[in-house]
Amino acid sequence: MNHKSRSVLIIGLLSTIARFVGVGLNFAVAIVLTRNLSMAEAGMVFMLMTLVSGVSLFSRLGVEQWLVRDVARLPPEQKAEQAQHLRDAYRMVLVSSGIFMLGWALLIPLVQQWLFDDLINSTALLLAGSGIITFNLIMMNAAFLKAVQYTSPSILVQNSLPAISYMLLLLVFWQSFSHEQHYLWLYTVSLALAGIVSFYWLRPWWQNLSTPHPLSFSIREVLQQSLPLAPVSFFSFLMLWADTLMTGWLLSNEDVALFTVAARLSFVSLFFLGALDATLYPRLLAIQKHQPARLTRFFWKATLLVAGVLGIVTLGLILMGETLLGIFSPEYRQAAATLALLLVAQLVRALSLTFSFMFIIRAQVRFLNSLLMLALLVNIIANLLLIPRYGIEGAAIATLVANLLMTGAVALLFFHKRLLREPEQAAQGTPC
């Protein structure tokens, strides 16, 4: 194994460890909540977390994908250009976040009734809308760190900081956090705290961030480049987001708590996937641009690495599923079947990761977007058909069906388009 291969593996291992730390911290927060709140209250705070993170994702309009793609292609020494991309991304996201926050405020009466059974404090729900912009700051900073190959800090900022902030506030207000829905207020404050602290890792770029660059992008230019990438960043989250929202709409707060705990455990595999994503994607971009002859070999190594790591993680979690659910509270063990279905669905989705990268790299995102939208439509229809009949297990089956469709279609189109060939090779019909 050469030095570069060892380097990728070592960085992948470190980023996986960093992501696992984030998993542990998020589980610690969830366990504190489930053991100190009723199932209905836990369902409300989990639903609020899902809403804030989901609306924030939509409000970014794919900007983080644009940021990673363009910054990863810049030479490391061009810190001024890197920082300017981040400044332009901030400007775009601040505007879009403000628009979505206004929509949040207008829809509060409906959200309160449909998703929280009219049990949530309306003022706490209103102020939680500010979490859209603070959550976006965290995600933009994490995306930038990923692009400049600060992989472990990127993962810690994205996954650990919000959990650490929330846990600290829960401990400080331990005597009162479970009273009068204080846990909802503390969640909103924790996002603001995490957003401020996330700038610590941007110290090498602070000076450049404060200095305007003559070649900046306008908001319109950023939007034109990021919007085609938006469905790619939406999809991984959108499936489970749709499942959770439809569970809240069609079932009770208690069912939301059960489904969310199972989904959080299934996120363990997604965290491993995210660590591999943060390691492999910037390197695929760099190899495609600077060493195209290595692309095919690196691509298949990366694909096998994803399949191997996620396969082992999935099997282990299925075997330990009921035990892990019992840690949250014994009553959560009834979600074991849902957890198993969700884990298999995540594994199926993970198998399409490197294939999806190539659609982005080859600027053929429109095909990928069409498949993403088709899979999402199938997911929503399946939820409507299966949740009333099978409850939370129906939501998990819907995710599995959609992911099977998505991964199979992406792989078939990948081979049909011959995306591992360089464009000039494909045009000439010459072998790789």
GIKARA-V592875 format. One record per helix or strand. SS is the DSSP state (alpha for helix, beta for strand). FROM is the first residue (numbers start at 1). LEN is the number of residues. If there is no record, write none. Layout:
BEGIN
ss: <SS:SS>
from: <FROM:FROM>
len: <LEN:LEN>
END
This chain:
BEGIN
ss: <alpha:alpha:alpha:alpha:alpha:alpha:alpha:alpha:alpha:alpha:alpha:alpha:alpha:alpha:alpha:alpha>
from: <3:39:63:79:108:122:151:182:219:253:292:330:353:365:392:423>
len: <34:22:10:28:9:26:22:28:32:38:37:21:9:26:26:6>
END
